Amino acid sequence: MSRRMSRRGRGVLVAAGVALAAMVLASCNKPVPADVAATVNGRPITYAELDRAIAAQFPNAPLKSSADQTMQLRLETLRALIDNEILLQRAEKEGLLASDADVEAKFNELKAPYTQEQFQKMLEQRKMSVADLKAQIRRELSVQKLFNKEIGSHISISDADVTAFYNANKASFNLAENKVRLAQILVTPSADPNVNNLKNDKAQNDQQAHTKIQMLDLRVRQGEDFATLAQNYSEDANTAPNGGDLGFVPESALEKVNPELRKTILSMTPGQVSPILRTPEGYRIIKLISKEPAGQRQLSDPRVQEEIRQGLFQAKEQVLRSAFYEVARSEAKVVNYYAQSVLESRDKK
């Protein structure tokens, strides 16, 4: 009797094992929800999120672009969303998520320059709700905290590094007259074929130009890197590749170009970003990097030391960020379903 029960027990266990294996296989072959474009460590990125990101980042994307152009745009934007999700999850894992208080403070800072109506219109143009914007703010603040911990805290610029750079570039610190160092983002009302910003994003008319510069103004004040935005979106062929950097500009040159522009720039403090400026060429946002008096700037000047130190820090930070991105990608489990669908479609043509 016990022997028969033992066999029966074994039979029950075998049957249970087969059933469990079937369930596992079924779960592995479970179809992906139609609204999921990709997953990062099992967390989904939906097509709705992808479409919102495209609408927010590329308000001037051609409505009648070719299928290939549309797919390329979606692939590039999805790659950026995947990278952001990878970094957000790392920040979350390390307990570096931005607090509600930090998010509210940044949100109020962004909202301050606008009336309620203007701010609401800005959100509508970016296809965002207040909740969407706050979620984006939380993500960006959290990722910045992650970079500060994993990258910034590991960079050290010594006095010897500063001195060596000054001695190798001393001539560049000798100014013939008072100068200001500027960077700009320019958006023009007509598409220039000679402009090739990284996103190939160009306004076609004045309305598009105004919408685009408002979007960029909000992103600058939201804390996004000015130079990166200039590389991606500025429509000045000469400065966009350099992150909008105009270099040192003599004060006399500013007056010849535009007296009002000169007045605005000279009233700014280093690090400050101007409001949107309407000029004959189009809409501009100007960042004042520094003001420098005429003559040889000495290494003993704290401003010279700080300028060199910041430049060396940013150069090292950029290298380490690139390496950090690559390591983070390699350690994450990413499934890009949209990219797979693009490849699969090649056999159907």
Secondary structure, DSSP 8 states (H G I E B T S, - for coil): -HHHHHHHHHHHHHHHHHHHHHHHHHHHT----TTEEEEETTEEEEHHHHHHHHHHH-TT--TT--HHHHHHHHHHHHHHHHHHHHHHHHHHHTT----HHHHHHHHHHHHTTS-HHHHHHHHHHTT--HHHHHHHHHHHHHHHHHHHHHTGGG----HHHHHHHHHHTGGGGEESS-EEEEEEEEE-SS--TT---TT-----SHHHHHHHHHHHHHHHHTT--HHHHHHHH---TTTGGGTTEEEEEEHHHHHHH-HHHHHHHHTS-TT-B---EEETTEEEEEEEEEEE-SEE--TTSHHHHHHHHHHHHHHHHHHHHHHHHHHHHHHS-EEEHHHHHHHHGGGG-
